[in-house]
Amino acid sequence: MRKELMPRREFLKRAGQGLIGASCLSLFLPGCRLEEAGSDYDLVIRQALVFDGSGQPPFRADVGISGNYIKHIGEIGKNIGRREIPAENLCLSPGFIDVHNHTDFELLVCPTADSLIKQGVTTVIGGNCGSSRFPLTAAMLEDEDKYLSSEFGLKVDWQDLAGFFRRLEEKGQAVNFATLVGQGTIRAAVVGYNNRQPSTEEMSRMKRLASQALQQGAIGISTGLEYAPGSFASTGELIDLMTVLRESQGIYATHMRDEEDEVLQAVDEAIDIAEQAGVRLEISHLKIGFLKNWPKIDELLRKLNQAKERGVDLSADVYPYTAWSTGLSIFFPLWVREGRNEDFLNRLRSPQLEPKLREAIKEAETNLGSWSKVLIASVETEKNRQLEGLDLEQAAKIRNQGQDMFSFLRDLLVEERGQVSMVCFGMSEDNLKKILQQSFTCLGSDGNLASTTGRLSSGKPHPRYYGTFPRAIAEYVRKQKVLPLEAMIRKMTGFPAERFNLKQRGLVKPGYLADLVLFNYERIQDLATWSDPHHYPEGLPYVLVNGKLVVDEGQITGLLPGKVLRNNGQGQVI
Ligand SMILES: [Zn+2]
């Protein structure tokens, strides 16, 4: 396995051995045709080491960009680009595609998409984990509007995806944006927040809402089966709902029902749903939580590889960190979180339920080994702001002298009305590497849009918001050599573009859209840390979206060339 960037001589040698495609080889043959004189380009990138996104070894070339597209790759005559970027010391790859992100309305708050473009992300897929900002009933719209207008000054004037896309297009954004529709959101709209089966009529309505979102351009349906109310759906209900994906060739993306003790059963269910509904499957943020479950990784991967072998069209995404981030409330079982937020808070306060709640927290403690493995990422109130960035043991000490962990968690969640996010160190580094090495995995941050300035600069979010893609290269290619660089780049570009049917994206290829990243392999580095996450990575001086520089010499340009990408109903996302 190749460990370092290949010098040009080595490249030519391997090319001569037939190890790379003929199209690359022809670029170096004597007499290789120069681009004809008189051609002009908006931008020429000179002599970068090109990782084209296919997983093939790199090659050195000039890349000419005209309008939104890559026009030519090879040798380009001098001084015919309106702008030239000398890139002998840089790698050029397709823009990174973040297939698992939670960005949606944040693009309206920060259209320059700062934390995304600064890590080289040019296309982002939202609507994950069962939750999307549409479709909304009138009551849901009112709730959303209350929240978004008070927190972000945003008026919610959409109920369906068409309306949400219209709003995004009016505003413009720096990255391309595609979205799934959330099954949890659909279920909330039709069945509400209760744990019950839908009636036949409700089932039809859910399918209609899903179909409508797909017709309006959603690229698939997501589930978040650890979260209410999506979690109340049975396997049968999910199979029935996912059949609507067939017509539009959308994908089923699932945050599985369990990622810890019952992760193997959860994988079986995900495969079963895809197989029975006859649809493509994406397993979101593939991982196994808690030490005692880590040895299940080989069985988990065996199940996925076997399913693939028998024809299930599946892939999975992974983020390059060993801690996950979610709401602190997840330490309480689903029956406690069931229903609306107010129901959850009432159960927390109930003296009758206290013994059972204490038991649940005791069990969480056993699973974790120590509460020091959980950091408080963000709270809503100023009163508790001092707790952000502390682990639960430290935080409990500061807040509740003499009180036990259960009382601390209960009081904190009640004061914060359930809105406490956390980072939990519960994953295995070895498992992460094994997952990265699977042929069917791509990168997905599971993050959201953030910025070092403005409204999205608050709290202590998981560093993956800022560092996912640079970290995958810096830590798992350059430092730990888990994969060759071209293989890692493929997981960030060509492979996800193929899985999510992103037309003419994900490769450095003539005729493809010029979503491109230039990075310095020796210097690329994520700088966001657990306690101080709001830092952009370094070593990515240029990022282009649809042919326009959104990062130029390391600076955000403020251009908004991103497009809303829609499923065209025939299996292409344009
Ligand atoms: Zn999730």
Boltz pocket constraint, residues with backbone or C-beta under 6 A from the ligand:
constraints:
  - pocket:
      binder: B
      contacts: [[A, 128], [A, 129], [A, 223], [A, 224], [A, 255], [A, 284], [A, 285]]
      max_distance: 6.0
